[in-house]
């Protein structure tokens, strides 16, 4: 999840681009860069790290930042997916006479890169993006037609992307394309000005009307005019920049709940193709000679790991245990060299998890880091890294981190099963079919959100919550309870449903709220019996299920599906929404709950 900006006009181009990137820095800050084309002169600046580093580099250069000549420019702030955060991998990427910035993932970049190298093109970066500019120049060298070359280029790309491209061959144009990644275009307040950005925050104050591009829209901007390949809809810009950063949502947490279906799609790009599962980050030797997988994590990541333990054993047929990192370090664990050690962390900097990884490395174990930040401490220590591609998560209470971690670990379970030949071809086909349906299960429907909002007013008191489930729905219950605790400050506990009668059911009374996860395709009859036991003791029951449950006091109906993991992800959304709406009713700060930090980098 990167951020891109573009500008055509007579104002201070570098300042407009830098200011725009600063508004998008929350989307990525591994590196940043701009390219400005003015009077056939091209100036390019790149820097690793935050926007301030790029700004300092421009200020100490000989570039005339106050120039008022007509110029065009593009800029980018990067969240690394392919290649380390270096200046070579920073955007804009260059060919011989063209530059490009790109947000998204080019799924077929390897095939295109090999083709272009065979045609004589030389690559300098490790990124997927660089193929775009070389492919454009490959076609332009044949046709001398920039518009046709751009169209030929985007026709070859697979994946998700929004693109801005400038070229000395057409020095007054910015070519653009939107497919799967956001892009907005606006006419500036001054005549002949045109602005581009990944969200509308950089445009506020500089324009009043905007087009939020739909997938498949491409074209070019020239001399204050924009040529689209199809009809578009203009709308009025919001006036609040923070509101714009949140894409119209009340809270970052709400925005991140809603964008889960997009980031999970990003997590799967290039890893699922036809009937194959592939991780270019992993070497098959990591799977060989392994008799056990040990997963280590904290908090929400621990719950994702616990979910994955069911999938690794069920699908990969390998023994899997899960450790809480803050305890693992002190139990003098037995670490054998036939164990694969997997750590999970949104930031890649969680102190306890990082120290556990170092212990495993010292003991000679093979290791994989599953995280969201390239070049984080864990990625430098582990033998291999699998990025979740969730983009920056600004809400302290993790939402899309959990969904992307769970999907990535599920895909890894399938990958290990394929490598170790423990899964039949038909079963792999069926699993991949279900995986492709996961993004749909994460789409938030208005009526579902409204139901959670209305029910939330009934759960503002009492002496606590039980979240109960079985199988993978047990770690989901743990995650649901954690979300409620984090942002509402109400006491909640997650339990395996079968453990109720081993002590916790003593707490059951009308002021104890039970949130029951009752999937149709995963031990429904057994959990139904457990919920009936709680109902008989007068616990207030909120059932979440596709099947009507007559003993529930409140009922949230989920869509019928044919697989329990699709139920899992839809119920995840329900738990997140319900927790958020309860917190809102209590008047709490949803995005910044008390006593918590986004990344726990101390013990």
N, C-alpha and C positions, 0 to 999 in steps of 0.2 A: 504494500500500500504506500505508494510514493505520491508526491505532489508535483504538478507541472503548471507553469504559467507561460503566457505569451503576450506580446505587445506590438502593435503597429501604431506609430504616431510621432509627434514632434516634441513630446515632453522628455524629461530625464529618464531615458529607457532603463538604465541600470538601477536607478532608485525604484522605479515601478516594479521591476522584476524582483529586486531584493525584498521590498515591502510585501509583495505578493507571496514570496516564498516563506517569509516570516509568519504569515497567516496560516501557511500550510505545514509549518515545521512539525506540528503534532502528528503528521502523517509519515514522518521519517526524518532522521537527522544523522544518518551514517556518513553522508557526504552531500555536497550541493554544487551547482554550477550554473553559469549563464553563458549564452552566446549572443552577440549583438552584431548585426550586419548593417553597415552604414556607408553609403557611397562606395560600394564594392569592397569595403574594408571590413574584415571579420575579426572581432575581438572575443576571446574565450577565456573564462576564468573558472577554475575548479578548486575546491578545498575539501579536505576530509573533516568530518565533524559537523558542528552546528552552523547555522547561517552566519553567525557573527564571524566565524573564521573566513568565510567567503567575502564578507563585507570588508574585513580588514585587508584582505589580499587586493581587492579592487582599489581601496583607498591608497595603498602604497605603490600602485602601478602608475604608469604614465598615461593611463586612459583618461580622457576628458569626460568626466561624469556630468559636466554641465552643458554638454553639446545639445543644441536645440534643432539640429538637422533632422530630417525625416529618417527614421531608422526602424528596424524590426528586431525583435529579440525573443528568445525562449529561455526558460529556466527550469530547474529541477531540484527537488530535495529528495534524497534517496533513502528507502528502506531496503537494505540489501536482500536479494533473493538468489541471484546467480553472481558469484564472485565476491571477494572480500571488499570491505569499505576502503578503497584506495582512490587516488586521483585518476588513475588509469580507468578504473571501473565507474567513476563518477560520470553522470550525464552533464552536458550534452555529449553524445558520441559523434565522431567525425568520420567522414570519408575523405575524398580528395577535395571536394568543394561543397559539401553539404553537412548539415548537423541535424540531429534528432534528439528529442526527449520523449520518454515513454513511461507510462504507468501501467503495470500489469505484468503478464508473463506470456512470452512467446513459446508455445508448447512444442513447436516443431523446429526450434532454432538450430538444433544439432544437424539435422538434415540440410537445412538451408546453408549453414556455415560450411559444411563439407563441400557442398555444391559451389559456393562462392570461392572457397580456397582453391578448388580445382580450376576455377576460372581466372585465377591470378590475384584475387583480392587478399590483402594482408590485414589480419586482425590484431589489435593491441590490447583488448580487454578480455575478461572472462565472462562478460555479460551476455544475456540473450538479446539485449537491445541493439547491440552493434550490427546484427545481421540486417536490421531495417535500413540503415543508411547505406550499407554496401549493396543491398538488393536494389534500392532506388537507383544508385549510380550505375549498377549493372544494366538496368533497363534503359536509363537515360543515355548511356554510351551507345546503345543500339538505335534509339529512336530520336534523340535530341528533343523529346517532348516531355516536359516536366509533369504536366497533368496526367498524361497517359502512364508515365513511369510510376507515379505515385499510386494510381489505381491498380496497375499490374502488381505493385509491391504488396499492397494490402490484401489483394486477392490471394496471395500465397501464404499469408500469416494465419496460424491457428493458435487459439488461446484467448486470453482476455487482454485488451489493450486500449489505451487512448494515446494518440500520437500527435506531436507537433513537429513539423520538419521545415527547415529553411535551406535554401540552396543558392549559391552564387549565380547559377544559371537562370534563376528568376528572383532577383534580389529584392523585389518589392512584395513578395507573397509569403504567407505562412500556410502550409498544407496541414490539414487535420483529419483525424479519423477517430471515431468512438465505437468500441465494441467490448462491452463487459466491464469497462472501468469508466469512472465519471469524468465528464468534461462539460464545461459551460463556456459560452461565448457571449460577449456583450459589445454593443456600440458604446464608445466612451462619451463623456460629457462634451469633450471638444471635437470639433469636426475632423473627420478622417481617422479618428482613433478606434482601434479594435483591441479588445482584451480577451484573453483566454485564461482559464484556471480549472483545477480539479474540483473546486467547490466555489460557492459564490462569495465567500469571505474576502478574498483579495480584490473583488470587483466593487465592493461597497464603497461609496464615496467617489468612485471614478466613473460610474455608469448608473443608469436608472432602469434599463431594460436588459433582459438576459434570455438566452435560450439554453435550456438544460437538454443536451443532446440525447436522443434515443440511440439504441444500438443500431449500427449500420449507416449512421449519418457521417458523411465525409464531405470534403470540399476544400476551398481555399479562401483566404482573405486578401484583398488587394485594394489599395487606394480608398479606404473607408467603406468598401463594399465586401459583403460576404456571399460567396457562391456555394449553395448547398446542393447536394445531389437529390434531395427530396424536400417536401414541405416541412417546415418546422413551426413551433409555437413559441412566440415571444411572451414573456411574463415580467412582472415588476419585481425588482430586487428587494429583499428585506433591508431594513435599515440598521439592524443590530449585528455586529460582527460575531459576537459570541453565539447569538442565535443561528447565524449562518454556519459557524463551525459545527454546531450540533445538527445541521441539516433540518432545522425546524422542530427537532425534538426538545422536550423540556430538560432532559438530562443527558449527559454522555452515556450513562448506563443504559438508558432507554434506546439511544441511537445504536449502541453496540449490541443490544439484544436483537434489534431489527435487522442489523447488517450481518447476522450470523450466516444466513443462507448464502451471502456473497463470499464471505471469507472462507467458508467451508468449501465452496466451489474452487476458490484459489488454492486451497490445500490439496485438492485432488488433481489440479492441472498438471499434466505431464506424467502423473503417477498411475493413472488409469487410462488405458488406451486399448480400444477394442476389447478383447478378452484377456488382457495382460495387466499385471501389476508390476510396477517398476519403480525403484528408487535409485536415481543416478548417484545419490550421495553415499549409498551403501555398497560395500564389496561383499560378494557372496561368501568370502572367507570368514566374515564376521559371524555367519550362521553355522559354519562347520565346526564339529567337535564340541558343540554346546549341548549340555544336558540339563541346564537350568537357566532361567532368566530371573534376575532380581531387579525389581523396579524400586527406585528411591525418589521421594519427592515430599513436598510439604503442602498443606492446605488444599486448595482446589486442585492443584496438580496431583496431589496424593489420591484424590477421588478419581481423577482421570486414569491414574495408574492402576487403581483397584478395579475399575471397570475393565481395563485392558487385560488384567490377569485372568479374568473369565474367558476373554477372547483368545489369548495366547494358548491357554490349555485346551480350549474347545476346538480351535481351528488349527493351531500349529502343532498340537500334541506334544508340548514341552512344558515341564514343570515350571511354574511361575509364582514367585512370592513378592510381596510389596512391603516396603519398609518406610516408616516415617523418618525422614532424614535427621531430625533433631534428636531422635532416640538411637538411631542406627549407629551413630558415631561412638556411643558409650557402652554398647552391649558386647564389645569384643567379638564381633561377628566372625563366623567361619567363612572365609572367602576361598573358594576353589577355582582353579584356572579353567575349569570347564563351565564356568558361569558367565553369562553375558550380563553386564551391568548397564541398566538404562536409567538415566536421570531425566526428570521432567521439570521444567521451570519456564514460566512465561518470559522472565527477564534474562535468564541465563546467568544471573548473579546471586541467587538465593544462597546465603552464606552456609547454612547447614548442608544443603544439597551439594554445593560445590566441594565442601570438605569431605563429604561421603564419596564423591567421585574421585577425589585425590587418593583416598584410602584404597579404593578399588584398583586404581591405576598402579599404586605402589605394590599391591598384592599380585599384579600381573594379569588382571581380568581384562577382557575385551570390553569396550564401553561405547555407548551411543548417548548423545545428548539430544533430547527432543525439546526445542525451545523456539522462541519467537524472534530472537535478536541475534543476527549474524555478528561474528567477531566478539561476542560476549565471553566472559571468562570460561564458561563451561564448554563453549565451542573450541576453545584453544586447548583444553585439557583432554577432552574425549577423543577417541579414535575416529569417530564419525559424528556428524550432526545432521539431524533432520529438522528443517525449519517448518513451523506450523503455518506461516504466512498469514497471521491474523491481523497484521498491521498494529499500530499503536492502540493500546487500550487505556483510555484516560480515566474511566471509572475505576475506583479502587477495588470494588467488588468485582471479581473476574466473571465474565460471561462468555464472550467469544473465545477466550483463552481455553476454557474447558471444552467447548464444542470442537474446536480445531485440534486440540490435543487428543481427544477421544477418537476423532476420525483418523488422524495420522497413525495412532497406535493400532487401530483396527486394520488399516492398510498394511502396517508393518507385520501384523499377525498373519495376514494373507501372503505377504511377501516371503516370510520365513517358511510358511507352509508350502509355498511353491518351490522354493529352493531345496527344502528337505523332502519334497515329494510326499507330503502327508495330506494333500488335498486332491481330490479327484477333479478332473477338468470341468465337469458339469457343476460341481459344488462351487468351484472358483467362479464360474460364469454366473451362478445365482447370487453369490455374495457381492460381486461387482455390480450386478444389476440393482441390488438393494442399496449399495453405497451411492450409486448415481441418483437415487431417490431422496437421499438425506437432505439436500438443500431445500426441497419442497416441504419437508417436515418442519423445517426451521422458519418458514415464512409465517409472520405474525398476521393473523386475520383480525379485522376490526372487531368482530363479534366476540372473539376469544379474549382480546384485551379488555373489552368493555365488561365481559363477565368477571374477569379478575378484578377489575376496578370496583365493580358493584359489591362483590363478595368481601373485598378487603375491609369494609367498615365493620364486619362481624368479628374480626380477629384482632382487635386492638387491646384486649384485656386477657384475663385468665392467668393461670400459673404456668403455662408452657405448652409446647407443641411436640408431638411425636410425628416424625416423618418416617414412614415405613415402606419397605419394598423387599423383594426377593431377587436373587440372582443379580444381574447387572443393575437392577432397580434398587438394590441396597446401597451401592455407592452413590447412585443418583439421589436417594433419600438423604444421605450424608451431605451431599452438595446442596440440596434444597434447604436443609436445616442451617447450614453454614451461611447461605445467602441471607436468610431471614435474620440470623443473629447479627451478621455484619452491619446491616443497614437499618434494622428496626430496633435493635437492642432488646428484643424479646428472647426469652429462653427457649431454645429448640434443640432437639436431639434427633439424630437419624439412627434407625435401628433395622436390623434384619427382622422382617415381620414375625418369623418363627421364634424370636427371642422374647416376645412380649410376655409370655407366661412364665418366663424364667426370672421374673422380678419386676420389670418396668410396669406391668399391668396393675400393680398395686397403686400407681398414681392415677388411675383412670377415674374420672368423674366429669360432670358437665363442663367444668372449667379447664379441662385438658382437651386441647384440639388435636385431632389425628388427621394428618394429611396422608391419605392412603394412595399409593401408586399401584393401580390394578390393571396391568396390561392384559389384553386378550390372549396374547401368544406366549406368555411366560408365567407358568404356574398360577393361572388365574384362580382356580378352585382352592388352592392352598391359601393364597393371601386373602381370598374372600372369607374363608373360615377364620383367619386371624382377625380380620376387621369385625366380623360378627361377634367375636369374643370381647372386643373393646366396646362395641355398641351395647352389648348386654350389661356392661359396667358403666353405661351412661356417658362414655366419652363422646364428645361432639365430633362427628365424622365428616370430613370433606374428601370425597372420592374423586379421583382423576382416572378416567377409564373410557374406552369406547363403548362399554357395555353398561346399561343402566343398573344401578345398585340401589335396591329399594330401601335399605336401612341407612342410607347416607342422609345427613342433615343438609349438606350442600353437595352439588354434583357438577363437575366440570367435564363435559363430554369432549373426548378427542376423536379424531377421524379414524374410521376403520382402516386398517392396513393388513398386509399379509406377512409382516415380519416384526419381531419384537424390538429390533433396533430402530425402526422407524417410529414406533411408539415411544421409545426411549427419548429421542430427540424432540418430539412434540411435547412430551411431558416436561422435559428440561425447560422449554420456553414458558410453559405454564408456571412452573416453580419460580422462575426468574421474574415474570410479570407480577405474580401474586406478592412476592417479597417486596418488590419495588413499590407496588401500590399501597401495601400496608405501611411502608416507611413514609410514603408521601402523606398519607392520612395522619401519621404521627408527627408530621412537621420536621422530619429529619433531613439532613443534607445527604441526599442519595449518592452523589458522586464522591463526597469526601467524608465518610463516616468517622466518628470520633476514635481516637487512639490507634488508627491504622495507617499504614503506608503502602504504596503500590508495590515496591520491591523491598524485601527484607534482606538487607545486605549486612546485617550484624546478627550475632548469635542471640 
